[in-house]
Amino acid sequence: MDAQVESAIEIAFNPTTDPNLKSQAYTFLEQLRSDPQGWQVCLSLFVRSPPASEVLDQDGLLLAKENLLDYVRRQYGPTSSGVDVTALQNKLTQTLTYLFTSLYGSSWSSFFDDFKVLAGDASNIGTANPAGTTLYLRLLRSIHDEIADVLIPRSQDEHKRNTELKDFIRQRDAPKIVNSWQEILARWREVDLDIVELCLRCISRYVSWIDIALVVNPDVLRHLWDLVGQQVSSSESGQGRVRIAAIDTLNEIVAKKMSPNDKVELIRFLNLANVLGQLVASPGLSEYRSTSNYDTDLGEAVAKLTNTVLFDIIKVLETNGIDETTGAKADELLQLTVPYLLRFFSDEYDEICSSVIPSMTDLLTMFRRKVKVGVGIGNGEVQMLQPILDTIIIKMKFDDTADWGAEDDQTDEAEFQELRKRLHVLQQTVAAVDENLFMNTISRLVANTFNGIDAGDSRITWRELDLALHEMYLFGELAIKSGSMYQKGAPANEAGQHLVEMMSKLVSSDLAAHPHPAIQLQYLEICVRYCAFFEHNTPLIGRAFENFVRFIHSDHAKVRTRSWYLFYKFVKQLRNNLGGDAQTVMQSFGDLLQIRAEVPDESADDDDSSEVNDQSADAVFNAQLYLFEAIGAIASTPSIGIQDQTFYARSLLEPLVSDLNVHLANASGGDERSILQIHHTIMAIGTLAKGFCDWMPSVSTAGPPPPNELSAEFHTGSEAILTALEALKTSMLVRTAARSSFSRMLGVLGSRILQQLPRWIEGLLSQTSTKDEMATFLRLLDQVVFGFKTEISSILDSLLTPLLQRIFSELSEPPTGTDDEIQLVELKAQYLNFILVILNNELASVVVSQTNQGTFEPLLQTLEHFCRDASDYQTARLSFGVLSRMTVVWGGPDIPVQANGTNGAAQEPAPVLPGFDNFAMTRFSPLTWALISSPSFNHKDAQARSALQEAAGLQWTILRKCGPRYESYLREQELSSMGFQRNMVDEYIGHLKDPEQRTWKKFFTSFVAQARGG
């Protein structure tokens, strides 16, 4: 059967086949096509192995051409009774397009004529044979998409081919093609409107690369004006679609690239300012505006045309060297077109507004450039700024139909906020052009809105107030552009003075009592953003503080949780002014500090939640933590005595410690909610500690350490955490919380934490801890060692061996996946950094103490292993750095390096550790060559070069500690054993003696590259 089908296809498409035989073949194939089982035969032909060649030779292409053309004439001719289904038409159009690209330039120059014949002549095109006309236009569209669509990436060969084909079309057929379009448009009232629309879409495509004079002629334009000027009730109707297609065609005509003078003359010739005016005045855009009948499709099309016209006018005006006449004409066109820009920019539909934002951006950017270079803008342009700014501000307002915070409107609200960001950029540009205009406009808007609220003006809704507050929030970028809102106790600039006046009005008014949540949040955000205002206007802090406390208890979930974070920010910046409010806060916050863990519902779908709107149990708890830190900051302000501070700390800690004890038994039994409660409570204790004391032992500018009385109170909290951690150390959730609290309690506990350190390590580095957990905790230990280096020696001596053994165990486990590999690399880095911190803080004796001698050799073995590992250059570099530091610390004083050729009494090494000089020469130095000799080492890799330079630094350091003995070792053993000639050895050691380590490293890197043939 397969052979029969294949034979029938060959007969049917062979032009030399006997007509009777060809007819039989067609009949057979039609029967196969209608047979329900016919697809099976075709499938077997398609998947056969080996497959048939997909590349046709010239004869094959001609054969396909003749057969397809014959098929089209029969199937799409005037006498045809039916046409193919849409899918088959698409495939036919695609195939004919491919044939066009292969044959049009050589053997099918009549391509367009062959299909134009099917469409009809001037008297009947589009009506005598609609199917043929449609196929002709679809082919035109498909050919453009194949050879001229600039959005499709092309190979160099395809680009060359397409350029040649476009040249052929311009030379041979472009006038005839345009004439066929003209014939269709001339009969647009008689022809099917789908055909007219398709014709217009073809013109839109081709006009960008054919001679525009062919299209811009009185006949074509007359038909376009007729189509554009139709009075249509709806753009969804056939006539409406054709009108929009005609407008799009005008858009593409205007967008055609040409010289500035020609562009201006084209816009003037098309009288587009008048066209835009007529379209804007049409019922769909004027009479029906703000009604349900408003024609948004038409509005978007006309807005795009406006955008294109303005884009080209502005481009002309910014062209260097244009003649004065052209510039004057372009400026006149600008004045005529800007009103339509403002019309669509202010449109209530964001899609329409967004269509002209590019040209609005270009216009304002042009103004800004003129101001920047000192040219200034003309009177006509100055007069544009105020209406432009007013329109931008209006667009910043929520629509009258918008419902803030509604779940079903979240997408619309997100899109609106994105639009606000784009509008803000435009506002900034206006401010750059005329700062005074901007300042006065915003100040006037805010003042009028606030005054209207005070006067009880019912016309001012939450939307107007939200707009004023939003603009006030953005205004700060101008007021604090110098880095601060105040300088020497006064507003930093004129904008700062305006902002101070706005803030005074905001805080002293009753705006915070507005019932709408959007206004409440805006109020809080502004108070936090401009905290500097309160530092210079301390009498107003109390009023704002009262409002914060009220919002913290809001019934609106979003306002409530967001206010917790904002309250924390407010308190942190104004902490020194809030000591008198501690008792009030303690009393009013009691209910908010109760922790109630909720196990998340695994079936809950939180894909739609955002960081701002998320009201899940985890999100609410994370927000609650800000309250703990805020209340800790208030209760420990400098104006509060230490006795009161400790009382507040005890009052806050006791319920948390009690809560840990209550839930510990159930948590130990595996109760999920109790474990989560333990996690939350531990996190709260740590966060509270951070609020009470943000001093850190490793930060020199953090102020004095906490009083002992306060440390003693939090020592109780840390003991409770450790008890829970020891009981639940197999729980990652508990370990995570404990590790977080450990870092936050370092400051408030001070050196008290050192006695607990072994227990912290035992709990946080359990057998179930991950590499990532270990790496994170090692970073914290770095901080502890550095901060308490004068007190930690004995503690570190006792805990170093078990700590390193735990690390060695984790390092020895092979990674099980990509994530594990990444964690392993990070653990190596933190392990090496930890050793460096010990060596750099005069604690090196701990590493080689009697207690830790048994661990010293395994430690060195890990370093040696890392230095040899060419698969991890970063770790190798760090390891060489550790060895260099060991050499500096234990190698003794530097030995002066004798210049080449000089003799003198050799100074013997005096290492701190007896025998370390031999150790460094025989074990450390050869590691440099071990890395380089690895087959996978790539000296061209940037990280490899970094590791090489660190290895070079190790040898340079060894020479300074071991002197001539190391030079002799290199000559007689290390370098000679590697086969280096004497002159190479002399050169090598000569550079090693260079006093500049950087010069030596540069030589060493090039030496290795040369040795490895690169």
Buried (B, 14 or more C-beta within 10 A) or exposed (E): EEEEBBEBBEBBBBEEBEEEEBEBBBEBBEEBEEEEEBEEBEEEBEEEEEEEEEEBEEEEBBBBBBBBBBBBBEBBEEEBEEBBEEEEBEEBBBEBBBBBBBBBBEEBEBBBEBBBBBBBEEEBBBBBBBBBBBBBBBBBBBBBBBBBEEEEEEEEEBEEBBEEBBEBBBEBBBEEBBBBBBBBBBBBEEBBBBBBBBBBBBBBBBBBBBEBEBBBEEEBBEBBBBBBBEEBEEBEEEBBBBBBBBBBBBBBBBBBEEEBBBBBBBBBEBEBBEBBBEBBEBBBBEEBBEEEEBBBBBBBBBBBBBBBBBBBBBBBBBBEEBEEEBBEBBBBBBBBBBBBBBBBBBBBBBEBBBBBBBBBBBBBBBBBBBBEEEEEBEEEBBEBBBBBBBBBBEBBBBEEEBEBBEEEBBEBBEEBEEBBEBBBEBBBBBBBBBBEBBBEBBBEBBBBBBEBBEEEEEEBBBBBBBBBBBBBBBBBEBBBEEEEBBEEEEBBBEBBBBBBBBBEBBBEBEBBEBEBBBBBBBBBBBBBBBBBBBBEBEEBBBEBBEBBBBBBEBEBEBBBBBBBBBBBBBBBBBBEBBBEBBBBBBEBBEEBBEBEBBEEEEEEEEEEBEEEBBEBBBBBBBBBBBBBBBBBBBBBBEEBEEEBBBBBBBEBBEBBBEBBEBBBEBBBEEBEBBBBBBBBBBBBBBBBBBBBBBBBBBEEEEEEBBBEEBBBBBBBBBEBBBBBBEBBBEBBBBBBBBBBBBBBBBBBBBBBBBEBBBBBBBBBBBEEBBBBBBBBBBBBBBBBBBBBBEEBBEBBBBBBBBBBEBBBEBBEEEEEEEEBBEBBBBBBBBBBBBBBBBBBBEBBBBBBBEBBEEBBEBBBEBBBBBBBBBEBBBBBBBBBBBBBBBBBBBBBEEBEBBEEEEEEEEBEBEBEBEEBBBBBBEEBBBBBBBBBEBEEBBBEEEEBBBBBBBBBBBBBBBBBBBBBBBBBBBBEBBBEEEEBEEEBBEBBBEBBBBEEBEEBBBBBBEBBBEEEEE
